[in-house]
Structure formats: structure tokens, C-alpha cells
Amino acid sequence: MKTALKVLAVLVIGTVLGLGATSLFVIRGTMPGGVTDGPWKTNLLIGSSGGDMRTRASVAVHGLLALNRSETIYYSTDRDSDGNTLDGTCTYIVAGRDPPARWWSITAYAADDYLIPNAAKRYSVSKNSVTRNAAGEFVATVSQKHFSKDWIALQNGPFNLTLRLYNPAASVAADPAHAALPSIKKVSCS
Amino acid sequence: MSAREWTGWIAATIVVAVAVHLASVWILPHAVMHRALSKMGAVNTIHHQKRVDEHARGVVRPSPDLLYSVCPFDLSNGSLEVKAPVPPGTYWSVSAFDNNTNNFFALNDRQIGGQPLELIILPPRKGTEPMHIAGRLVIRAPTVRGLVLFRTLVNDDKQFAKIDTVRRQASCAIAK
């Protein structure tokens, strides 16, 4: 009887530890092989079919149905250029030049990784929608306050940004840490 | 309980933990794909999803600038025949994923060169290399179940109706 209880304890504790490790390191943890460019992070393993068992599981959780690196490179961040957590009660300026790709977009997602509800349906800015100055630079505002153009809407709470590069220049896949991506600067908080 | 006994029980616990961890990591991609496919509707039929907004909660991080059309497939009863016109003047791609979430095929509007897509996906066997048979692109799926996904970029809201009409002409069905 005593031995049976011990075996049961081993099975229960082992199962909890095993599942806990999966949750901590694979489901909630960051993917192996990540690359950083300013505040932006990417992982060229997203969309690939290679990798070990753990990488495959990470890709399935964090990049489900994503395309491979020649088709699309996905950068994301939950931090601004100063390293502070992105906060929906603040206003941010995302500024830069067109990243080297056939088409690009920057989209804001709530902490649950779905689009942020807003009546104006302003979820993203993209190569086709932003305005540029004479030097070819764009300045987009990410805030709860409404703007008529170059604006991504926020709500209270943490959020994250995803930068998609469709058919990126070969230089991005070759050196994703130096792709000259837009900066993210906090302007104010309410 | 002696120190030796303790060591034995702790070792057994670690073995169980490692086994459960490895098993759960192995099964995770299958489980994630199964969950995604179950939300997409009937197999071997194309489903044109509405324009993405905050109510789109099937797959994480959807792009609001893309129109998605999906065809969950089950090749138990034969090959899948996929046909689609390519909308002019915008980014378009078709990709295929196996039951383990692997992206085993992708083709975009530039690569296809303006021709309509005629794609046959064969049930799994050895080799997944694309080949052309009688003008059609033929690929072999690594698993019986999986997903074909079309992405069409709405690069100009004024063009939405036109782009939407073209992408809705896509079809997928088991080949007769």
C-alpha cells in the first residue's frame, strides 16, 4: 500500500514537472535562435520545416501558419527602443524609412495576440498607407488618441507590435540583425 | 526511508518528468494544428474568411491587411485539386501546411507569373519535390491531413471589392 502511494506520487509529481517544463520553456518561453535588431526580434526558423523537436513545438505555438523567410520575415516586439514595456496608456512614435521588402506592415496586437478592438478599425500602417516626407521618412503614431492618418489605435494594457516584411530583400534574411527597421519612441503616458 | 531509497524515488520522478516533457513537446504541433483545423470548417472545401478585424480569433496575430482563404484537406480518399486565379497588381500567395504545422509548399504571384494556379496535392508517400505534370503543379503532402492557405493583400481599400471577387473564384476539391 505504502509502495503504491509512493509510485503514485512519483507519477503525479513527474507529470506535473514534465508538463510544467513544457509550459514554461516552450509555450510561454521565447523561441530558440532569436535575432534582435533594435527593439525588434525575429526568428528565421518561423515557417521552416527543419529544426529539432523543441524548435518545431515553439514554431507551432508562436508562428502557426507563418510563411518561410524567403516569403515573409516577421519581426515583433513588446518593448520600445529604450527597452521599456509597451503600454497602451502611452503614446508612441514609430518612425523610419521603408524597410527593404516588396511590401511591409506594422500591426498592434493586444497581450492575447489578437487585434486591439477599436471603432475606427485602425489596426496597422503599411507601405501603401503611410505618408512620407521629402526625405522618404514616415512617422506613425501609436496611441489611444485618434489621428486622421498614420495612426494605430491602442487600448489600456500591454500590447505588442509585429512588423511584416513580404518578399524581403535577400540582405534581410542574410543579416536580420541589421535591417534598418523603424524606431519606437515613447512620447507621453496618461 | 533510507537515503538510498530517497535517491531511487527521486530518480524515478525525474525519469517520469523527462518522459512526460518529451511526449508533450512531440505532441504539441499536432495538437495546435488539430485545434486550428477544427475551427476552419469542412475539409476539402474552400472557406473564404471575412476581412480580419478584432473579432478574428481563429489563429493568433492575423494580418488586417490580408484576405485569408483556407482549405483544410483530408487526402484519405484521393488527391486534392486546387484552382485559383491570381488577383492582378497585388501580393498573393498560396501555401500548404502538414498536420505537424510544417510549411511544405509556398508560391507567390510573381513566381507563378500571372498564370492561374492549378495545383494537385497527392497523398503522402516518399518524396515531396514539386513536379509539373501536363502543365499542372503537382506536390506530395507529407501527411494525410493539412491545410492550404491563400493570402491576398488589400493594398488599396478602393480595390477591395475587385480583389475580393477574384479571390473568391478559388476552389479546392478531391480530384475525380
HADDOCK unambig.tbl for C-alpha pairs under 7 A between the chains (distance, minus, plus):
assign (segid A and resid 10 and name CA) (segid B and resid 9 and name CA) 6.98 0.50 0.50
assign (segid A and resid 10 and name CA) (segid B and resid 12 and name CA) 6.69 0.50 0.50
assign (segid A and resid 10 and name CA) (segid B and resid 13 and name CA) 4.84 0.50 0.50
assign (segid A and resid 11 and name CA) (segid B and resid 13 and name CA) 6.79 0.50 0.50
assign (segid A and resid 11 and name CA) (segid B and resid 16 and name CA) 6.47 0.50 0.50
assign (segid A and resid 13 and name CA) (segid B and resid 13 and name CA) 6.71 0.50 0.50
assign (segid A and resid 14 and name CA) (segid B and resid 13 and name CA) 4.86 0.50 0.50
assign (segid A and resid 14 and name CA) (segid B and resid 14 and name CA) 6.26 0.50 0.50
assign (segid A and resid 14 and name CA) (segid B and resid 16 and name CA) 4.83 0.50 0.50
assign (segid A and resid 14 and name CA) (segid B and resid 17 and name CA) 4.01 0.50 0.50
assign (segid A and resid 15 and name CA) (segid B and resid 16 and name CA) 6.54 0.50 0.50
assign (segid A and resid 15 and name CA) (segid B and resid 17 and name CA) 5.47 0.50 0.50
assign (segid A and resid 15 and name CA) (segid B and resid 20 and name CA) 5.82 0.50 0.50
assign (segid A and resid 17 and name CA) (segid B and resid 17 and name CA) 5.44 0.50 0.50
assign (segid A and resid 18 and name CA) (segid B and resid 17 and name CA) 4.11 0.50 0.50
assign (segid A and resid 18 and name CA) (segid B and resid 18 and name CA) 5.84 0.50 0.50
assign (segid A and resid 18 and name CA) (segid B and resid 20 and name CA) 4.98 0.50 0.50
assign (segid A and resid 18 and name CA) (segid B and resid 21 and name CA) 4.15 0.50 0.50
assign (segid A and resid 19 and name CA) (segid B and resid 20 and name CA) 6.57 0.50 0.50
assign (segid A and resid 19 and name CA) (segid B and resid 21 and name CA) 5.65 0.50 0.50
assign (segid A and resid 19 and name CA) (segid B and resid 24 and name CA) 6.97 0.50 0.50
assign (segid A and resid 21 and name CA) (segid B and resid 21 and name CA) 6.57 0.50 0.50
assign (segid A and resid 22 and name CA) (segid B and resid 21 and name CA) 5.84 0.50 0.50
assign (segid A and resid 22 and name CA) (segid B and resid 24 and name CA) 6.97 0.50 0.50
assign (segid A and resid 22 and name CA) (segid B and resid 25 and name CA) 6.51 0.50 0.50
assign (segid A and resid 47 and name CA) (segid B and resid 103 and name CA) 5.89 0.50 0.50
assign (segid A and resid 48 and name CA) (segid B and resid 102 and name CA) 6.79 0.50 0.50
assign (segid A and resid 48 and name CA) (segid B and resid 103 and name CA) 6.40 0.50 0.50
assign (segid A and resid 49 and name CA) (segid B and resid 102 and name CA) 4.90 0.50 0.50
assign (segid A and resid 49 and name CA) (segid B and resid 103 and name CA) 6.11 0.50 0.50
assign (segid A and resid 53 and name CA) (segid B and resid 25 and name CA) 6.88 0.50 0.50
assign (segid A and resid 53 and name CA) (segid B and resid 26 and name CA) 6.25 0.50 0.50
assign (segid A and resid 54 and name CA) (segid B and resid 25 and name CA) 6.25 0.50 0.50
assign (segid A and resid 56 and name CA) (segid B and resid 29 and name CA) 6.99 0.50 0.50
assign (segid A and resid 57 and name CA) (segid B and resid 25 and name CA) 5.96 0.50 0.50
assign (segid A and resid 57 and name CA) (segid B and resid 28 and name CA) 5.78 0.50 0.50
assign (segid A and resid 57 and name CA) (segid B and resid 29 and name CA) 5.36 0.50 0.50
assign (segid A and resid 60 and name CA) (segid B and resid 29 and name CA) 5.22 0.50 0.50
assign (segid A and resid 60 and name CA) (segid B and resid 32 and name CA) 6.60 0.50 0.50
assign (segid A and resid 60 and name CA) (segid B and resid 101 and name CA) 6.02 0.50 0.50
assign (segid A and resid 61 and name CA) (segid B and resid 32 and name CA) 6.98 0.50 0.50
assign (segid A and resid 64 and name CA) (segid B and resid 101 and name CA) 6.77 0.50 0.50
assign (segid A and resid 65 and name CA) (segid B and resid 101 and name CA) 6.85 0.50 0.50
assign (segid A and resid 67 and name CA) (segid B and resid 103 and name CA) 6.93 0.50 0.50
assign (segid A and resid 109 and name CA) (segid B and resid 61 and name CA) 6.94 0.50 0.50
assign (segid A and resid 113 and name CA) (segid B and resid 60 and name CA) 5.50 0.50 0.50
assign (segid A and resid 113 and name CA) (segid B and resid 61 and name CA) 5.33 0.50 0.50
assign (segid A and resid 114 and name CA) (segid B and resid 54 and name CA) 6.59 0.50 0.50
assign (segid A and resid 114 and name CA) (segid B and resid 57 and name CA) 6.53 0.50 0.50
assign (segid A and resid 114 and name CA) (segid B and resid 60 and name CA) 5.84 0.50 0.50
assign (segid A and resid 114 and name CA) (segid B and resid 61 and name CA) 5.44 0.50 0.50
assign (segid A and resid 115 and name CA) (segid B and resid 53 and name CA) 6.55 0.50 0.50
assign (segid A and resid 115 and name CA) (segid B and resid 54 and name CA) 4.67 0.50 0.50
assign (segid A and resid 116 and name CA) (segid B and resid 54 and name CA) 5.95 0.50 0.50
assign (segid A and resid 117 and name CA) (segid B and resid 54 and name CA) 5.20 0.50 0.50
assign (segid A and resid 123 and name CA) (segid B and resid 64 and name CA) 6.75 0.50 0.50
assign (segid A and resid 128 and name CA) (segid B and resid 155 and name CA) 6.09 0.50 0.50
